[in-house]
Amino acid sequence: FCAFEVAEDIAAAWGSLFIDAGDAGHLNQDAGFGPWPEGSMTFAKFLTELKEP
């Protein structure tokens, strides 16, 4: 857990895609969140862009 701005900075430092989920709090099943098709699609796109070492 960290401040929004810290999460943005970490994502930028790692070269990661940062997705703002709005005022959602912690994204997990206990918080009432279920399937997230957009997240699955973003992860699938990430996998297709991986290159062999």
mmCIF file of the N, C-alpha and C atoms, coordinates in Angstrom:
data_MODEL
# 
_entry.id   MODEL 
# 
loop_
_atom_site.group_PDB 
_atom_site.id 
_atom_site.type_symbol 
_atom_site.label_atom_id 
_atom_site.label_alt_id 
_atom_site.label_comp_id 
_atom_site.label_asym_id 
_atom_site.label_entity_id 
_atom_site.label_seq_id 
_atom_site.pdbx_PDB_ins_code 
_atom_site.Cartn_x 
_atom_site.Cartn_y 
_atom_site.Cartn_z 
_atom_site.occupancy 
_atom_site.B_iso_or_equiv 
_atom_site.pdbx_formal_charge 
_atom_site.auth_seq_id 
_atom_site.auth_comp_id 
_atom_site.auth_asym_id 
_atom_site.auth_atom_id 
_atom_site.pdbx_PDB_model_num 
ATOM 1   N N  . PHE A 1 1  ? 0.835   -1.168  0.000   1.00 0.00 ? 1  PHE A N  1 
ATOM 2   C CA . PHE A 1 1  ? 0.000   0.000   0.000   1.00 0.00 ? 1  PHE A CA 1 
ATOM 3   C C  . PHE A 1 1  ? 0.886   1.240   0.000   1.00 0.00 ? 1  PHE A C  1 
ATOM 4   N N  . CYS A 1 2  ? 0.493   2.226   -0.780  1.00 0.00 ? 2  CYS A N  1 
ATOM 5   C CA . CYS A 1 2  ? 1.241   3.478   -0.810  1.00 0.00 ? 2  CYS A CA 1 
ATOM 6   C C  . CYS A 1 2  ? 0.356   4.579   -1.371  1.00 0.00 ? 2  CYS A C  1 
ATOM 7   N N  . ALA A 1 3  ? 0.845   5.790   -1.286  1.00 0.00 ? 3  ALA A N  1 
ATOM 8   C CA . ALA A 1 3  ? 0.103   6.926   -1.838  1.00 0.00 ? 3  ALA A CA 1 
ATOM 9   C C  . ALA A 1 3  ? 0.024   6.797   -3.360  1.00 0.00 ? 3  ALA A C  1 
ATOM 10  N N  . PHE A 1 4  ? -1.025  7.367   -3.923  1.00 0.00 ? 4  PHE A N  1 
ATOM 11  C CA . PHE A 1 4  ? -1.248  7.315   -5.371  1.00 0.00 ? 4  PHE A CA 1 
ATOM 12  C C  . PHE A 1 4  ? -0.026  7.820   -6.127  1.00 0.00 ? 4  PHE A C  1 
ATOM 13  N N  . GLU A 1 5  ? 0.503   8.956   -5.711  1.00 0.00 ? 5  GLU A N  1 
ATOM 14  C CA . GLU A 1 5  ? 1.650   9.550   -6.397  1.00 0.00 ? 5  GLU A CA 1 
ATOM 15  C C  . GLU A 1 5  ? 2.871   8.646   -6.325  1.00 0.00 ? 5  GLU A C  1 
ATOM 16  N N  . VAL A 1 6  ? 3.051   7.965   -5.214  1.00 0.00 ? 6  VAL A N  1 
ATOM 17  C CA . VAL A 1 6  ? 4.174   7.032   -5.066  1.00 0.00 ? 6  VAL A CA 1 
ATOM 18  C C  . VAL A 1 6  ? 4.003   5.865   -6.037  1.00 0.00 ? 6  VAL A C  1 
ATOM 19  N N  . ALA A 1 7  ? 2.780   5.353   -6.144  1.00 0.00 ? 7  ALA A N  1 
ATOM 20  C CA . ALA A 1 7  ? 2.514   4.253   -7.080  1.00 0.00 ? 7  ALA A CA 1 
ATOM 21  C C  . ALA A 1 7  ? 2.804   4.681   -8.517  1.00 0.00 ? 7  ALA A C  1 
ATOM 22  N N  . GLU A 1 8  ? 2.410   5.910   -8.864  1.00 0.00 ? 8  GLU A N  1 
ATOM 23  C CA . GLU A 1 8  ? 2.719   6.436   -10.204 1.00 0.00 ? 8  GLU A CA 1 
ATOM 24  C C  . GLU A 1 8  ? 4.223   6.499   -10.438 1.00 0.00 ? 8  GLU A C  1 
ATOM 25  N N  . ASP A 1 9  ? 4.952   6.996   -9.451  1.00 0.00 ? 9  ASP A N  1 
ATOM 26  C CA . ASP A 1 9  ? 6.408   7.115   -9.570  1.00 0.00 ? 9  ASP A CA 1 
ATOM 27  C C  . ASP A 1 9  ? 7.071   5.749   -9.712  1.00 0.00 ? 9  ASP A C  1 
ATOM 28  N N  . ILE A 1 10 ? 6.606   4.774   -8.933  1.00 0.00 ? 10 ILE A N  1 
ATOM 29  C CA . ILE A 1 10 ? 7.166   3.425   -9.014  1.00 0.00 ? 10 ILE A CA 1 
ATOM 30  C C  . ILE A 1 10 ? 6.911   2.829   -10.391 1.00 0.00 ? 10 ILE A C  1 
ATOM 31  N N  . ALA A 1 11 ? 5.685   2.965   -10.888 1.00 0.00 ? 11 ALA A N  1 
ATOM 32  C CA . ALA A 1 11 ? 5.352   2.441   -12.214 1.00 0.00 ? 11 ALA A CA 1 
ATOM 33  C C  . ALA A 1 11 ? 6.238   3.081   -13.281 1.00 0.00 ? 11 ALA A C  1 
ATOM 34  N N  . ALA A 1 12 ? 6.430   4.384   -13.201 1.00 0.00 ? 12 ALA A N  1 
ATOM 35  C CA . ALA A 1 12 ? 7.276   5.086   -14.177 1.00 0.00 ? 12 ALA A CA 1 
ATOM 36  C C  . ALA A 1 12 ? 8.724   4.602   -14.094 1.00 0.00 ? 12 ALA A C  1 
ATOM 37  N N  . ALA A 1 13 ? 9.225   4.422   -12.875 1.00 0.00 ? 13 ALA A N  1 
ATOM 38  C CA . ALA A 1 13 ? 10.603  3.960   -12.691 1.00 0.00 ? 13 ALA A CA 1 
ATOM 39  C C  . ALA A 1 13 ? 10.808  2.560   -13.257 1.00 0.00 ? 13 ALA A C  1 
ATOM 40  N N  . TRP A 1 14 ? 9.772   1.735   -13.184 1.00 0.00 ? 14 TRP A N  1 
ATOM 41  C CA . TRP A 1 14 ? 9.847   0.370   -13.697 1.00 0.00 ? 14 TRP A CA 1 
ATOM 42  C C  . TRP A 1 14 ? 9.507   0.291   -15.182 1.00 0.00 ? 14 TRP A C  1 
ATOM 43  N N  . GLY A 1 15 ? 9.066   1.405   -15.769 1.00 0.00 ? 15 GLY A N  1 
ATOM 44  C CA . GLY A 1 15 ? 8.632   1.388   -17.163 1.00 0.00 ? 15 GLY A CA 1 
ATOM 45  C C  . GLY A 1 15 ? 7.317   0.650   -17.338 1.00 0.00 ? 15 GLY A C  1 
ATOM 46  N N  . SER A 1 16 ? 6.488   0.696   -16.301 1.00 0.00 ? 16 SER A N  1 
ATOM 47  C CA . SER A 1 16 ? 5.228   -0.050  -16.292 1.00 0.00 ? 16 SER A CA 1 
ATOM 48  C C  . SER A 1 16 ? 4.049   0.828   -16.690 1.00 0.00 ? 16 SER A C  1 
ATOM 49  N N  . LEU A 1 17 ? 3.009   0.188   -17.182 1.00 0.00 ? 17 LEU A N  1 
ATOM 50  C CA . LEU A 1 17 ? 1.753   0.850   -17.449 1.00 0.00 ? 17 LEU A CA 1 
ATOM 51  C C  . LEU A 1 17 ? 1.062   1.103   -16.114 1.00 0.00 ? 17 LEU A C  1 
ATOM 52  N N  . PHE A 1 18 ? 0.619   2.336   -15.887 1.00 0.00 ? 18 PHE A N  1 
ATOM 53  C CA . PHE A 1 18 ? -0.097  2.680   -14.662 1.00 0.00 ? 18 PHE A CA 1 
ATOM 54  C C  . PHE A 1 18 ? -1.553  2.910   -15.018 1.00 0.00 ? 18 PHE A C  1 
ATOM 55  N N  . ILE A 1 19 ? -2.453  2.181   -14.397 1.00 0.00 ? 19 ILE A N  1 
ATOM 56  C CA . ILE A 1 19 ? -3.883  2.319   -14.671 1.00 0.00 ? 19 ILE A CA 1 
ATOM 57  C C  . ILE A 1 19 ? -4.571  2.871   -13.432 1.00 0.00 ? 19 ILE A C  1 
ATOM 58  N N  . ASP A 1 20 ? -5.240  4.013   -13.588 1.00 0.00 ? 20 ASP A N  1 
ATOM 59  C CA . ASP A 1 20 ? -5.966  4.649   -12.506 1.00 0.00 ? 20 ASP A CA 1 
ATOM 60  C C  . ASP A 1 20 ? -7.365  4.033   -12.447 1.00 0.00 ? 20 ASP A C  1 
ATOM 61  N N  . ALA A 1 21 ? -7.659  3.321   -11.368 1.00 0.00 ? 21 ALA A N  1 
ATOM 62  C CA . ALA A 1 21 ? -8.959  2.673   -11.202 1.00 0.00 ? 21 ALA A CA 1 
ATOM 63  C C  . ALA A 1 21 ? -9.946  3.589   -10.490 1.00 0.00 ? 21 ALA A C  1 
ATOM 64  N N  . GLY A 1 22 ? -9.588  4.832   -10.316 1.00 0.00 ? 22 GLY A N  1 
ATOM 65  C CA . GLY A 1 22 ? -10.490 5.763   -9.643  1.00 0.00 ? 22 GLY A CA 1 
ATOM 66  C C  . GLY A 1 22 ? -10.472 5.571   -8.136  1.00 0.00 ? 22 GLY A C  1 
ATOM 67  N N  . ASP A 1 23 ? -11.510 5.988   -7.487  1.00 0.00 ? 23 ASP A N  1 
ATOM 68  C CA . ASP A 1 23 ? -11.606 5.917   -6.027  1.00 0.00 ? 23 ASP A CA 1 
ATOM 69  C C  . ASP A 1 23 ? -12.094 4.532   -5.611  1.00 0.00 ? 23 ASP A C  1 
ATOM 70  N N  . ALA A 1 24 ? -11.282 3.519   -5.914  1.00 0.00 ? 24 ALA A N  1 
ATOM 71  C CA . ALA A 1 24 ? -11.698 2.141   -5.686  1.00 0.00 ? 24 ALA A CA 1 
ATOM 72  C C  . ALA A 1 24 ? -11.120 1.538   -4.416  1.00 0.00 ? 24 ALA A C  1 
ATOM 73  N N  . GLY A 1 25 ? -10.094 2.138   -3.866  1.00 0.00 ? 25 GLY A N  1 
ATOM 74  C CA . GLY A 1 25 ? -9.448  1.536   -2.709  1.00 0.00 ? 25 GLY A CA 1 
ATOM 75  C C  . GLY A 1 25 ? -8.619  0.338   -3.131  1.00 0.00 ? 25 GLY A C  1 
ATOM 76  N N  . HIS A 1 26 ? -8.532  -0.664  -2.259  1.00 0.00 ? 26 HIS A N  1 
ATOM 77  C CA . HIS A 1 26 ? -7.743  -1.857  -2.555  1.00 0.00 ? 26 HIS A CA 1 
ATOM 78  C C  . HIS A 1 26 ? -8.546  -2.764  -3.493  1.00 0.00 ? 26 HIS A C  1 
ATOM 79  N N  . LEU A 1 27 ? -7.935  -3.147  -4.595  1.00 0.00 ? 27 LEU A N  1 
ATOM 80  C CA . LEU A 1 27 ? -8.632  -3.963  -5.595  1.00 0.00 ? 27 LEU A CA 1 
ATOM 81  C C  . LEU A 1 27 ? -8.437  -5.447  -5.302  1.00 0.00 ? 27 LEU A C  1 
ATOM 82  N N  . ASN A 1 28 ? -9.410  -6.026  -4.641  1.00 0.00 ? 28 ASN A N  1 
ATOM 83  C CA . ASN A 1 28 ? -9.362  -7.462  -4.385  1.00 0.00 ? 28 ASN A CA 1 
ATOM 84  C C  . ASN A 1 28 ? -10.782 -7.985  -4.176  1.00 0.00 ? 28 ASN A C  1 
ATOM 85  N N  . GLN A 1 29 ? -10.905 -9.278  -4.074  1.00 0.00 ? 29 GLN A N  1 
ATOM 86  C CA . GLN A 1 29 ? -12.223 -9.900  -3.925  1.00 0.00 ? 29 GLN A CA 1 
ATOM 87  C C  . GLN A 1 29 ? -12.874 -9.510  -2.605  1.00 0.00 ? 29 GLN A C  1 
ATOM 88  N N  . ASP A 1 30 ? -12.090 -9.368  -1.540  1.00 0.00 ? 30 ASP A N  1 
ATOM 89  C CA . ASP A 1 30 ? -12.651 -9.005  -0.240  1.00 0.00 ? 30 ASP A CA 1 
ATOM 90  C C  . ASP A 1 30 ? -13.322 -7.627  -0.271  1.00 0.00 ? 30 ASP A C  1 
ATOM 91  N N  . ALA A 1 31 ? -12.861 -6.757  -1.189  1.00 0.00 ? 31 ALA A N  1 
ATOM 92  C CA . ALA A 1 31 ? -13.438 -5.422  -1.318  1.00 0.00 ? 31 ALA A CA 1 
ATOM 93  C C  . ALA A 1 31 ? -14.653 -5.420  -2.240  1.00 0.00 ? 31 ALA A C  1 
ATOM 94  N N  . GLY A 1 32 ? -15.040 -6.603  -2.715  1.00 0.00 ? 32 GLY A N  1 
ATOM 95  C CA . GLY A 1 32 ? -16.234 -6.711  -3.536  1.00 0.00 ? 32 GLY A CA 1 
ATOM 96  C C  . GLY A 1 32 ? -15.990 -6.687  -5.033  1.00 0.00 ? 32 GLY A C  1 
ATOM 97  N N  . PHE A 1 33 ? -14.733 -6.743  -5.432  1.00 0.00 ? 33 PHE A N  1 
ATOM 98  C CA . PHE A 1 33 ? -14.421 -6.741  -6.860  1.00 0.00 ? 33 PHE A CA 1 
ATOM 99  C C  . PHE A 1 33 ? -14.420 -8.161  -7.403  1.00 0.00 ? 33 PHE A C  1 
ATOM 100 N N  . GLY A 1 34 ? -14.973 -8.317  -8.568  1.00 0.00 ? 34 GLY A N  1 
ATOM 101 C CA . GLY A 1 34 ? -15.007 -9.614  -9.231  1.00 0.00 ? 34 GLY A CA 1 
ATOM 102 C C  . GLY A 1 34 ? -14.096 -9.597  -10.445 1.00 0.00 ? 34 GLY A C  1 
ATOM 103 N N  . PRO A 1 35 ? -14.468 -10.310 -11.479 1.00 0.00 ? 35 PRO A N  1 
ATOM 104 C CA . PRO A 1 35 ? -13.654 -10.361 -12.696 1.00 0.00 ? 35 PRO A CA 1 
ATOM 105 C C  . PRO A 1 35 ? -13.432 -8.959  -13.275 1.00 0.00 ? 35 PRO A C  1 
ATOM 106 N N  . TRP A 1 36 ? -12.267 -8.771  -13.862 1.00 0.00 ? 36 TRP A N  1 
ATOM 107 C CA . TRP A 1 36 ? -11.900 -7.489  -14.454 1.00 0.00 ? 36 TRP A CA 1 
ATOM 108 C C  . TRP A 1 36 ? -11.403 -7.748  -15.872 1.00 0.00 ? 36 TRP A C  1 
ATOM 109 N N  . PRO A 1 37 ? -12.311 -7.824  -16.841 1.00 0.00 ? 37 PRO A N  1 
ATOM 110 C CA . PRO A 1 37 ? -11.927 -8.162  -18.216 1.00 0.00 ? 37 PRO A CA 1 
ATOM 111 C C  . PRO A 1 37 ? -10.874 -7.226  -18.793 1.00 0.00 ? 37 PRO A C  1 
ATOM 112 N N  . GLU A 1 38 ? -10.967 -5.930  -18.486 1.00 0.00 ? 38 GLU A N  1 
ATOM 113 C CA . GLU A 1 38 ? -9.981  -4.994  -19.018 1.00 0.00 ? 38 GLU A CA 1 
ATOM 114 C C  . GLU A 1 38 ? -8.586  -5.304  -18.488 1.00 0.00 ? 38 GLU A C  1 
ATOM 115 N N  . GLY A 1 39 ? -8.512  -5.700  -17.230 1.00 0.00 ? 39 GLY A N  1 
ATOM 116 C CA . GLY A 1 39 ? -7.226  -6.079  -16.642 1.00 0.00 ? 39 GLY A CA 1 
ATOM 117 C C  . GLY A 1 39 ? -6.668  -7.327  -17.297 1.00 0.00 ? 39 GLY A C  1 
ATOM 118 N N  . SER A 1 40 ? -7.527  -8.295  -17.547 1.00 0.00 ? 40 SER A N  1 
ATOM 119 C CA . SER A 1 40 ? -7.085  -9.523  -18.217 1.00 0.00 ? 40 SER A CA 1 
ATOM 120 C C  . SER A 1 40 ? -6.589  -9.226  -19.630 1.00 0.00 ? 40 SER A C  1 
ATOM 121 N N  . MET A 1 41 ? -7.284  -8.323  -20.323 1.00 0.00 ? 41 MET A N  1 
ATOM 122 C CA . MET A 1 41 ? -6.870  -7.965  -21.682 1.00 0.00 ? 41 MET A CA 1 
ATOM 123 C C  . MET A 1 41 ? -5.530  -7.215  -21.664 1.00 0.00 ? 41 MET A C  1 
ATOM 124 N N  . THR A 1 42 ? -5.351  -6.338  -20.684 1.00 0.00 ? 42 THR A N  1 
ATOM 125 C CA . THR A 1 42 ? -4.090  -5.605  -20.563 1.00 0.00 ? 42 THR A CA 1 
ATOM 126 C C  . THR A 1 42 ? -2.947  -6.571  -20.267 1.00 0.00 ? 42 THR A C  1 
ATOM 127 N N  . PHE A 1 43 ? -3.184  -7.548  -19.398 1.00 0.00 ? 43 PHE A N  1 
ATOM 128 C CA . PHE A 1 43 ? -2.161  -8.543  -19.078 1.00 0.00 ? 43 PHE A CA 1 
ATOM 129 C C  . PHE A 1 43 ? -1.841  -9.403  -20.293 1.00 0.00 ? 43 PHE A C  1 
ATOM 130 N N  . ALA A 1 44 ? -2.847  -9.795  -21.059 1.00 0.00 ? 44 ALA A N  1 
ATOM 131 C CA . ALA A 1 44 ? -2.624  -10.597 -22.272 1.00 0.00 ? 44 ALA A CA 1 
ATOM 132 C C  . ALA A 1 44 ? -1.783  -9.812  -23.275 1.00 0.00 ? 44 ALA A C  1 
ATOM 133 N N  . LYS A 1 45 ? -2.060  -8.527  -23.425 1.00 0.00 ? 45 LYS A N  1 
ATOM 134 C CA . LYS A 1 45 ? -1.261  -7.674  -24.327 1.00 0.00 ? 45 LYS A CA 1 
ATOM 135 C C  . LYS A 1 45 ? 0.187   -7.627  -23.850 1.00 0.00 ? 45 LYS A C  1 
ATOM 136 N N  . PHE A 1 46 ? 0.384   -7.471  -22.546 1.00 0.00 ? 46 PHE A N  1 
ATOM 137 C CA . PHE A 1 46 ? 1.722   -7.470  -21.964 1.00 0.00 ? 46 PHE A CA 1 
ATOM 138 C C  . PHE A 1 46 ? 2.464   -8.757  -22.313 1.00 0.00 ? 46 PHE A C  1 
ATOM 139 N N  . LEU A 1 47 ? 1.788   -9.894  -22.174 1.00 0.00 ? 47 LEU A N  1 
ATOM 140 C CA . LEU A 1 47 ? 2.422   -11.181 -22.467 1.00 0.00 ? 47 LEU A CA 1 
ATOM 141 C C  . LEU A 1 47 ? 2.852   -11.289 -23.929 1.00 0.00 ? 47 LEU A C  1 
ATOM 142 N N  . THR A 1 48 ? 2.044   -10.749 -24.834 1.00 0.00 ? 48 THR A N  1 
ATOM 143 C CA . THR A 1 48 ? 2.397   -10.822 -26.255 1.00 0.00 ? 48 THR A CA 1 
ATOM 144 C C  . THR A 1 48 ? 3.603   -9.964  -26.595 1.00 0.00 ? 48 THR A C  1 
ATOM 145 N N  . GLU A 1 49 ? 3.885   -8.967  -25.753 1.00 0.00 ? 49 GLU A N  1 
ATOM 146 C CA . GLU A 1 49 ? 5.004   -8.066  -26.009 1.00 0.00 ? 49 GLU A CA 1 
ATOM 147 C C  . GLU A 1 49 ? 6.312   -8.519  -25.380 1.00 0.00 ? 49 GLU A C  1 
ATOM 148 N N  . LEU A 1 50 ? 6.268   -9.604  -24.598 1.00 0.00 ? 50 LEU A N  1 
ATOM 149 C CA . LEU A 1 50 ? 7.494   -10.124 -23.990 1.00 0.00 ? 50 LEU A CA 1 
ATOM 150 C C  . LEU A 1 50 ? 8.412   -10.698 -25.062 1.00 0.00 ? 50 LEU A C  1 
ATOM 151 N N  . LYS A 1 51 ? 9.687   -10.502 -24.858 1.00 0.00 ? 51 LYS A N  1 
ATOM 152 C CA . LYS A 1 51 ? 10.674  -11.027 -25.792 1.00 0.00 ? 51 LYS A CA 1 
ATOM 153 C C  . LYS A 1 51 ? 11.570  -12.031 -25.070 1.00 0.00 ? 51 LYS A C  1 
ATOM 154 N N  . GLU A 1 52 ? 12.039  -13.011 -25.799 1.00 0.00 ? 52 GLU A N  1 
ATOM 155 C CA . GLU A 1 52 ? 12.954  -13.993 -25.200 1.00 0.00 ? 52 GLU A CA 1 
ATOM 156 C C  . GLU A 1 52 ? 14.275  -13.320 -24.884 1.00 0.00 ? 52 GLU A C  1 
ATOM 157 N N  . PRO A 1 53 ? 14.906  -13.725 -23.771 1.00 0.00 ? 53 PRO A N  1 
ATOM 158 C CA . PRO A 1 53 ? 16.210  -13.123 -23.404 1.00 0.00 ? 53 PRO A CA 1 
ATOM 159 C C  . PRO A 1 53 ? 17.304  -13.520 -24.360 1.00 0.00 ? 53 PRO A C  1 
# 
